[in-house]
Structure formats: C-alpha cells, structure tokens
Amino acid sequence: MTANLSEASLSDTHVPRISMERAQAIARQHFGLKAEARELTGERDRNFHLKAGHGEYVLKISSALEDPATTAFQNAMLRHLEGTGTDVPIPRLIPTVEGADEALIGEEGGCHIVRLVTYLGGTPLAYWPPSHAIRIQVAQISARMVLALEDFSSPYIDTDMLWNVARADRIRPLLSAVEDCDVRQVCDAVFARFEDVVAPTLAALPTQFIHNDLNLHNLIVGDGGLISGVIDFGDAVKSHAVCDLATAAAYQLFDIDDPIAALSEMVAAFHAIRPLTEPEIELIFDLVRARWAITVGIAHWRARRHPANGVYIMRNAPRSITALMAVAELSPAKVADKLKTACQRSPA
C-alpha cells in the first residue's frame, strides 16, 4: 500500500533572499571572516562562495521553513565523519565567533540558520565524461562513507524524505503527472516490483545513516581526474547501506553503452571495501531502477506545479527515462548473477 503524499511534503522550500553584500556582513559578524562573496546555486539554501585572504568557504543560509533539527543533524554527521579520520573529502564546519556550529539571523521572511564550511575546489562531476576511473572512485567513496557512518547515531529521522530509495513506493502516485504512457508504464512496473519483491527484503536488512545523494553535482573533481570533494548532506537519511551505492550508481550509468557492465564495476569496487551480502547484491539493480523512477515521478510532478522552474526541475528526468527504457527488458535475477560474479572476482 503506497503512502499518501501531502502537499506539504512536496512543497519547495522558500529560498532566503540575501544579497552578496549582506552575505559578506553576516560572515564578518558571525564568523569573524572578511571575504568577498559570489552567489552559488542552491535548491533550498542561499549559498555563497567566500574568498578570504587565508582560505575559501561556503556560507549556507537555510530557508526559514527549514526545521532546525535538520541542520543540527547534518552538522552532527559532518562532525562525526571528521572525527573518524575518514579520507572521504568532505567540507569542514567552521565554528561561529561564539564557538557554535551555526548562527541564527533575522531577515525578511523570518529567521534563518547560517553555517560556514570549507570550500572544496574543483569541477562538478556533471561536467566530466563518464569513465571507468570515475565510476570506481564514486563506488569507493560510497563504501568508505558507509563504513564511517556505521556507528553514527542520531534521534533525527526524516520521514518525509522523498529521495530515500528505500521508500520508493511512496512516489508511485506521482506518476499521474507523467503524460507519456510508455514511460508511465515502465515506471509503474518498477514500483510494482519494488512493493512486491524489494521492500520486503529491504525490511530485513540493517539500517544506518547514509549520504544518500552522491549525484553528479555533489561530487567535485580536482586535479588529475581525482574526486576532491563530496558536498551537500541535505538528503542524508537513515536507510540501508546498499541504497547509498544504488543511488550513486544510478547517476554513473547515464549515457554509456553497457550499463550492467558499468554497474558490475561499481558493485565490485564497493564490495572490496565494504562487503555486500547476497540479499544486498540481489537488490542493487532494482534499487538503481527505483532511483530512476523516483526521479521521473518527482520531476514531472514538481514541473507541473512549478512550470516556470521546469527546466531546472526536469534536468535529470530525460536521462533517467532513457536509462529505464534501456534496461526494461532485462531480468533482475540474471543481472544479480552478474553482480555476484563481479563480487567474487573482487574479494573483500
């Protein structure tokens, strides 16, 4: 049975209206940082790149509608990762002049939470061509982050997170916004199998907190084609380790001739660092397809409600549709056998 989705859970949060001059003043007042600001993109936050004489930073100003527990949770996750000594390249939280992780400011539209993190330089992965080397790095980063977060605990549970692939069944009602009958049918079949086969197996697997959004814009590539940054913990959620891998893989399988061979590479690389169980391996292909179907459902639904922002909202939908269509006739069982073979050849 699919859950009902309220308008509140689907609504786009209000991005605070902050000028560059105001951002510079906030940085001086709350972080003792004198810097030049330039605006960055952000779906829910107003983000600014700050360049100071001794370093570069990102000033993140949250929507007034953001639950304070959400940013506190993200802060705690970043602090935990930093404390584990992981080599995953993540932003570092910079404390306020009072030693806190964040500050509260009053602006037009309400009160906003402000945070400062280190800036990770490089080029978003979205502007790099797909490659074996990149796929391996992404899988390895997912595995290392999963391991680092295994013992992270938090009372915060986001039950409204639409992008949690473990709850893909909730997106099925949104397919009413998809006008193409063939696309709608393929997505519906993915969700039907998810409800009947995937969800019961997932329910028996252990849960932990994961990054949950290693997409092409949240991974930064530096010199030599090495991934130099993992950003945006806004979709972090308590889910399953294999869901982090599946979500990361979904974005790496776009625009390539043999997506299953590429998926096998990623699964083997992940398995070599964080061993996958047989039930996890059997679910990966279904979870990747579910992530694509989630993207299609949410994008079409939101684009219908916000047509003026449709181009941005739909940016990943066409490639997700193409990927879904390309593997629609494949047998999940046969794909799982290939993934198991790949893991056997790459022992943990």
N, C-alpha and C positions, 0 to 999 in steps of 0.2 A: 504494500500500500504506500503510495507516494504521499509525502507530507505536503500540506498546503503552504504556499509561499505568500506571505503578506506583502503589501506594497512597501511597508517599512523596510523589510529585508532586502528589497530590490532597489530601493531608492539610492540615488547618487548623493553622497555627502556634499555639503557646501564647502567649497574651497575658499579659504580666507583671502580677502583682498588686501594684500600688503605690498607696498611699493619697495623698490630697491633701497631707497633712502631710509625707509622705516626699518627694513631688514638690517641695514648697517647699524642703525641706532640700537636695535634690540641686541645685536651681537656685542656692542660695546657695553650696554647696561648690564646684561645678564651673564656675559661670559668674559668680559674684560678684553674683548677682541676687536682691534681696529683693523678693518678689512674692506676691500672693495667687493661689491656684490653683483652677481648676474643671476637672472632667474633661470631655474631648471624646470623641466616638466614634472608633473605630478597629478595623479588621479584624485587623491583625497587630501593631500597636503599641499601647502605652498612651499616650495623648496628653492633655496638659493645657494649657489656656489660662492663661497667666501675665500678670497685670496689675500692672505696677510703676509707680512714680511718673513714670518717663520713657519709658514705652512698653509695648507689649503683645507677647507672644511665645507660641510653642508649644513646649512641651517634649515631645520624642518619645523614648519609651523602647522600644527594639526587643525582640522576643522573643529569648529565649536561644537559640532554634533558628535565628535569622537568621544567614546567612553574613556575616561581617564584610566580605567583598568586595562584598556588595550595597550596604551603606550607604556604603562608600567610593566606589563607582561613582556613587551618587546625589549624594553631596557634590561629586564632581568635575564632574558635569553642571551642578549649580547654580552652582558657581564659574565654569564656562565661560560659562554664559548671562549671568551677572553681568558677566563680562569683555567680552562682545561689545557691551555697551551697549544690548541689545535693550529695546524698550519693553513687552515682554510682562511683565505684573505677576506676578512670582514671589517666593516667600519668600527672604529673605537669611539665609544661615548666620551664626550668631553664634559666634565662637571661644570656647573654654574659657578659664579663667584662665591656662592654660599655653600658649594660642595654637593649640590643636589644633581640628580640625573636630568632634571628638566625644570623649566620655569613656566609660570602662568602669566599671560598678558591679557589685558582687556582691550579689545578693538571693536570696530563696528561689526555687529553681528554676534557679539558675545565674547566669551573668554576662550583663549587658545593656548594649547600646550606647545612649548617651544623646546626643541632639543638641538644639540650641536654634535655632529660626528665628524670623524676624519674623512677627507675626500679621497676616493680611490681612483687614481687617474688611469686613462686608457680609452679604449673604444668599445662601445656596447657590442656584444656578440652578434646582435642583429645585423651589423654591417660587415660581418666576416662570412666568407663562404663556408658551407658545410665541409667537414673533413674528418677523417678517422682520428687524427690527433686531438681535435676539439672534442669529439664525442667521448673519447677515453677520459679526457680531463674532467668533463662535466660529470661523468659517472663516478669518477674517483672523488670529486668534491662532494657529491651527494652522499657517498658512502662514509666519508670522513666526518661530515657534518652529522649524519645519523648516529654514528658512534659517539661523537662528542655530546650529543643531546640525549643519549640513552638514560642518563641519570639526572636529567633536568626535570624538576617538578615545579608545578605552579597550580594554584587553585583556579586560575583563569581558564575557562572553557568557552570558546566561541561557537555557540550552537547555530548561529546564523551564517557561518562562513559558507558561501555558495560554491567556492572553489575547492572545497575538500572532496577529492575524488572518491573517498570512502563513502560519501553520501550523494553519489551521483544520481540516485533515484529521485531526489528532490527536484531535479531540473527537467524531468520528463514533461511536466505540464507546460513548460515554456515553449515546447515545440510547436504550439499553436501559432506562434509568430513566424514560423518558417513557411514561406509560401511555396517553395519548390517541393513537390510531392515526393520525388525520389530521395531528396536529401532528408526530408522529414521521416520517411520510412526507414532509411538506413540508420538514422539516429535513434528512432524508436526501437528498432531491433536491438541496438546496443544497450539501451536502457532496460529493455525487457530481459535480456540475458543477465544484465547486472543484477536485477532484482531476484531472478530465479537461481542463478548459479554463483555469482561473485559475492554478493552481500552476505549470504550465509557462511561462506568460507572465511571472508574477512573478519566476521564477528568472532571467529575462534582464534584469531591472531592477536598477539600482544600489541598494545598501543604505546605510543610515545609522542613527544613533540617533534615536529619536523619543520623545515623552512617552507616547503610546500609550493614554491614558486620560482624554481630555477629556470626562468624563461629567458628568451634571447636579449631582453633589455635589462635583466637583473644580473647578468654576468658580464664582467668587464675584461677585455683582452688587452694585455700590455705588450711590452717588447718581446719579440721572438715568438709571437703567437701563443704566449702563455696566459692563462686566465689569472688576472691580477686582482680581481675583486668580486665579491658576492654581496649584493645590496638588496635593500627593500625586504624587511621582515614583516611587512604589513599583512601577509596572508599566512603567517605561521599558525599552526593549528595542532591540536592533539589528534593524531591519526595513526597510520601504520607506516613503518619504515619503507615498505615496498611502494607505497604511494608517492613518496618523495622521488624515488627512482623513476617511476612511471610518468610522473608529471614532467620531470627533466627530460626524459626520453621523447615525450610527445613533441617537444619543440625541436629536437635534433633530427627528427625523421621527415621533416619537410623537404620537398624538392630534391629527393635522392631516388636513384633507380631501384635500389633493393632495400626497402625499409626494414625487412626482417633480418637481413644480414647486419645492418647497422645496429638494430636493437640487440642482436646477439652480442655484438662487440661491447655495447654498453653494459649489458647484464653481466657478462664475464668480468669486465673491469670492476664493477661494483662488488661482485661476489668475491673477488680476490682480496678485497679489503674488509667487507662486511658480509660474511657468508649468508646466502639466501637459503631458506628452507624449501623443500619441494612444493608445499602449498603456495608459498610466495611466488615461486617461478611460474607455477601454473596460472597465476592471476595476472601476471605482468601485461600480457598482450591485451587482455580485456580492460585493464586499468588504463592503458595508453589510449585505447579506443574510447573509453569513457571520458577521458580528459578532452579529446577532440569533440565529442558530442556535447560535453558541458560548454565548451567554447562556442559552438554553433548555437545552442539554445539560449545562453545568456546574451550573446552578442545580438542575435535577432530580436530578442525581447526588449533589450535596452535601446537598440537603434529605433525600434518602433515608437518607444516612449520619448526618445530624445533625438529626433531626426536631424536637428542642427549639428549634433555631435556624432552623426552616424559614421562618418569616415573613420574617426578615431576608434569608435566602439567596435567596428567591424574589421579592424586591421588584421586580426588573426583568423577570422572565420573562413575566408576563401581557401586558405591552405589547409585548414582543418578539414574542410569538406573534401578537398582533393585527396587528402591522406585517407580519410574514411572510405571513400569510394574505391581507392586503390587496393585496400585490404578487405573489402566487404565480403568477398567470397572465400577468404582463407579460413581454414579450420583452426580454431583456437587450440585444439588438442595437438595438432601437428606442429603448430608454432611453438607450443610449450615444449615439445620433444626437442626441437632445435635449440631452444634456450637451455634446456637441461644439458644437452651435449656440449654446448659452449661453456657452461659452468664446469663440467667435468674436465674439459681441456685446460681450464684455468683454475686450478685448485686454490682454495682459500688458504 
